Amino acid sequence: MAAIFSGVFKAWDKIGVDPFTYPGMKTAAKMLGIQLIPISQENGEMSKEGILYACKQENIKGLYIIPDYQNPTTHIMSEECRKMIAEVAKEKNLIVIEDSIYSFLLEKHIKSVASYAPDNTIYLYSLSKTVAPGLRLGYIVSPLKYKKDLFNALYNMNITVSPFMLEIASRMIVSKSIYKLMERHRKLTKERNKIVDKYLGEFNLIGDENCIFKWFILPDNINDLEFENLAYKKGVRVYAADKFIVGKEKPVNAIRLAITSTSSIEELEKGLIILKELLLSGQIEEIY
């Protein structure tokens, strides 16, 4: 992400994002002087009116999107919205950064924005989330006009790829064994989602059975930041909505639950039990 910002954009450029977005992207933008502009939404995804307004009023240079299992809201962007973003990008000459890190979690493929606007889209993908955490490889599919700038940015940042890791990934892809790992990953994720539903199903959880995290809309009387702190004291790590928010307005009071980060099912269950006890017991009063 930092390489894209430093190679394709310049300091003080503005990029449109969802009101909640990936914290790592926020960090990279802040470090390189990129301003993030929250785009107004309709049905949980960017609206055409919101993008056009940001183009006119904020002079945004691009958009950052996570179309499949948006982090943290878990939203899957509709095909209509993808086409709309592609059309607006071509019309307004916007650079779309399409982060597809979670796309292979989908059982049914949905066409990418890059497929509709290849000359305006920088497409990102990684194997770490959907195949194996140890395969920390990132892939960039870029329009030819940006490739030199991206290469120079990566070179100047001294970012290199382990030849050994690249060879492993290449062999997995060529042999198609990667698809078996992806299917296994989906199966394990479904099992963990069932456990989450077992303990917290009575609450407002968002995210389907293939998603590796849940967006938990908290009861009205619970502050997300304070709940995050209280859960941490009990040994459970969750992330409050404030970690993901862009702009001054906070649309919802929520936390993100990463359900595949624990080393075992037993550890996941232990954490869920603690969270449920905090939500239902008198300890929740400690928040206030």
N, C-alpha and C positions, 0 to 999 in steps of 0.2 A: 504494500500500500504506500509506504514511504517513497519507494522508487517511482511509482506512478505520479505521486504528488510533486516530487522534485523534478521529474523528467518531462512531464506533460503540462503541468500547471506552474504557476509562479505565485510568489508570496502575495497575499491579500486577494487572490482569486476566490470566488464564492462557488460552493457546490451544494446543490439541493439534496437533502436527505429526508428519510422518514423522521417523524418526531421522536421516536425511539430508534437508536441505531447501535451498531457494534462499537463497544468502548475502545478497542484497539484502533479503529478508524478515527475516532475522536482524538486519541492521543497523537497519532501521526499528523493529523490536520493541525493541531495546536502547535506541535513541534516545528512545522514547516510554514506556519502563518497562513494556512488555508482556512477560510471562514465557512462554517456550515450553516445552511439555511434550511429550517424545517419546512417541508412542503405540506400544505393542507391536504387532508385525505377524504376519501369517500369509500365506504365499505372496507375500511382497513388498509387501503392502498392509495398511492398518490393519485390525485385527481388531475385531469387535464387543465382545469381552471387554476389549480394551485401551481402547477409547473409554469404555465404561461404568465401568471402573476409574478412569480419569482424571476422569470426572464425579464419582464418589464420593469419591475420595481427594484430588484436586487442585482440584475445583470449577471445571473449565474452563468458559469462557464461549463458546468456539467452536472451530472446526477450520479449518486451512489445508491445502488439498490442490491438487496438480497432477495431475489424473486421467490426462492423456494425455502420455506421454513425461516422466515425473516427473524433475525436475531435482535430482540428477544421475543417478539410477539407471536412467533411460529406461523405467521400468515403466509399462505401460498398465493402468489399473485395470479390473478386471472389472465387468461390468454388475451382478452380484450385490452387489459391494462398494458400488457407487454407490447402489443401492437401500437397502442396509443403513444407510449413512451418512445418507441422507435420512430414513429411519424413525427412527433414533436422534436426529437433529437435531430432528425434530418432537416426539418423546417428551420429550426433555430441554431443549427450547427453546434449542438451540445455534445460533449464527450460523456458517454455513459460508462461508468465503471460497474460492471455486472459481476457481483461476487456470488459465484455458484458453488460455494464450499459444501452446501448441504443438498445439492440437487440430486445426487445419486441415492439419497434416502427415499426419493419418490419411487413408488411402484409403477406409476404411469407417467411417462415422460411428457413434459410440456415444453414446447419450443421456447428457446431463449430469446431475449431481446436482440442479442447479437445476430441471430439468424434472420431477423427482420431489418436490422440496421448494422451490417458488418463494418461499414466504413466509419461508424460513429461510436463503436462499442469496444471497450477493452474488457475482455472476458477472463475471469480469474477462477482457478480451481485448485484444490489441494486434496491429497490423499489421506491426510491425518485424521479427518473427522469421520470419513465414511468407509475407510479400509482398515488402517492400522495407525494408532497414535505415533508409533515410532517412525513412520514414513513421512517425515516433515519436508515434503516437497511441494513447491508451489508452481503452478503452470500459468502462463500468461499468453492469451491469444489476442494479438493486437493488429489493428490496421497497419499496413506497411508504412504509412506516413509517421507513425509514432515509434516504430521499432528502434531506430537509431537513438532517439532520445531516451528510451527505456533502457537500452543496452548501456549507454553511457552512464545513466543514473545508477544502475546496478553495479557497474564497474567502479564508479567513484565511491559507492557505499561499501565496497569490498565484500559484496554478497556473492558467495560461491556455493555450489552444490557438490555434495559428496559424490564422487564417481561411483563408489560402492553402492550407495543408496539409490542412485539413479539407475544403476544396472539391475538392482533387485526389482525396482518398480517397472522397468522396461520389460524384464522377463515375465513378470506377473501379468502385464498387459498383453504381451504377445501370446503367451500360453493360455490366456483367458482365465487363469486361476484367480485373477482379481475379482471376477464376478461371483465366485464361490465365497470369497471373503466378504464381499458386499452383502450377499444373501444371508450369510451367518450373522453379520452385523445387524441386519434388519430383524432377524429372528430374536436375537438377544435384546434388541431395543424394544420389541413388542412385549417380551416377557417382563422387562422392567417397567414398561408403561402400565401393564396390568397390576403390578405391585403398587405403583403410585396411585392408581385408581382405587385399589383396595383400601388404602389408608386415608387418602385425601379426596376420594370421589365425591363426597358430599359438598365440597367447596367448588369455587369457580375456577376450574383449571382449563387452560386453553392449550391445544396441541394434540395432534392425532397420534396413533399408535406407532408411527414410523419416526417420529421426531425425537431427538436425543435430549430435548429440554422441554420444560413446561413453563407457560406464562400464567402465574398464579395471581388472579385479581383478589386482593385482600378484602376482608370485611371492612366496612366504613370506619369502624372505631380503631383500626390498627394502622399505624404509620409504618411505611415500608422500611425506612432507614432504621428506625428504632427496632423493628422486628428483625432486621438483618443483624443488628448488633446483639440483640438478645439471643438469637439462634446461634451466633458465633460463640457466645459465652458458654452455650450448652454443647459446643463441639460440632455444630452443623454450619456449613458455608452456603449461603444463598446470596443472591445479588439483588439489591433494591432497584426499583425503576429509575431512581435518581442517577444511577451509574450509566444509564443508556440515554438519558434525555438530552435533547438538543433544543436550545432556546430557553425561555423563561417559564413557559406554561407547562404544567404537568397534567396531561390528559387523564391519567389513571394512576391509582395507588396499587402497586403490584411488586412481585418479586419473581426472579427467574430461578427455576430449579433445574440444575444439570443432572439428569438421571443416569447418565452412563459414566460419570466421573469417579464413582466409587469402585474399589477393587473387587467387591463381591456383592452378591445379592443381600447377604446378611448385613453388610455395612449400610446398604441402601435402606433396608427395612428399619434398622436402628435409627437412622437419621429421620426417616418419615414419622416414626413413632414419636420422636422428640418434637418435631414440628407440630404434629397433631395435638400433643399434650400442651404445648405452648398456646395453641389456638383455642383450646377448649377449657383449659384450667384457669384458675385465678391468677396464675403467673403473668398472664397477658396484661394485667393491671400495672405491672412494673413499667410498661411502656410509657405510662403517664405518671 
